[in-house]
Amino acid sequence: MFLKFFRSAKYLVLVAALSACGTKVENTSEAVNSPQPSSEIKVPTSTPTPAPPDLQAELLDDRNKTTQSPLGTFDFKNHTYELPRGWQNPDGTTEITLVNGKVEPIQAATTEDMDPETKAAVKAERRIGMSYITTKYFDITGDGQDEALVVLKIETAGSAIPQLVYVFTWKDGKPELIWPFRTGDRADGGLKDLRAENGELVVELYGRDRFILGQTETGKITGDEEQLCCPTYFTRSRYKWNGKNFLMQGKRLTFSVADPNSAPEENLIEQIEKQNNQKARK
């Protein structure tokens, strides 16, 4: 009897001590099984690829699209043009006639099993195509009458888009061609803009020190490589009519596309040649 009383008393003392210390008995099974807050899963977002710049924006704007000259009513979308130097057809023909502003190219593909004569005959059927882009009107000969600058795009059935510019004056009741020239392909000497300033023709081509020499654009500077879609430079050059030809005036200026407020580089090709000559002497 005494032993039972002693055990009961000991139990009561233990409970009282635990209560005095503030100890709390937890339900461990509930703590283990309670749900934990879920962490947020962050999905990486991809940056969209920027669209290529519109390299024809200036050329196709509304400037100089009308004129009082008879050239303004002439149908340049249905007209015969001479082919530029380097773009003549394999059969030797040197003209192309637009119909409603378009001529489709003829690829005339060859195969390995063709004999040499057949291959040559098929290749002779090849033709470049052409499509009308726009016409600009302004006086660049100083005669008080606007000239027409017709811009066409060469169609090669490939991705290249070289362009042609035909400068016409009005004479004897019809357009007279006074200067045809070709430009390059987008960043590689492609046509950026045409306009008249102070009686001179301003031509802007994409690339570093790219300008018109005779009827063609100059080649690129060695090592001056960049994506065709996205030029980082353009060159401005000026030409004046002397009664027979358009002659370059002043310096060729190369501008940065990213920083148009930066100072342009002048006659860059000559600068590079000078630097190379100085290195050769050392």
Number of C-alpha atoms within 10 A of each C-alpha: 5 6 8 9 9 10 11 10 11 12 11 10 12 11 10 11 12 12 11 9 8 8 9 8 7 8 8 8 8 9 9 9 8 8 8 7 6 6 6 6 6 6 6 6 6 6 6 6 6 6 8 10 10 10 18 14 11 14 18 15 11 10 12 15 14 16 16 10 17 17 22 17 10 13 10 21 19 14 13 12 17 15 21 17 12 8 15 16 17 14 12 8 12 14 13 18 17 19 16 13 16 18 18 16 15 15 15 13 10 14 9 7 8 11 10 10 9 13 16 13 13 16 18 14 14 16 22 19 19 24 19 21 18 17 22 23 25 23 19 25 20 16 10 10 18 24 28 31 22 19 23 24 20 21 21 17 13 6 8 14 17 19 23 25 23 20 21 20 22 16 11 6 8 12 17 15 17 15 16 21 19 27 25 24 17 23 23 27 30 27 32 22 18 19 20 17 11 10 16 21 23 19 19 24 28 30 31 28 26 32 29 21 13 15 15 17 19 16 15 17 14 6 6 9 12 13 10 17 15 17 23 17 22 25 26 24 22 23 19 18 16 10 9 9 13 19 15 19 13 10 13 22 21 24 23 18 15 10 10 10 9 10 11 17 17 17 18 19 16 11 12 12 11 12 11 11 11 10 9 8 6 5
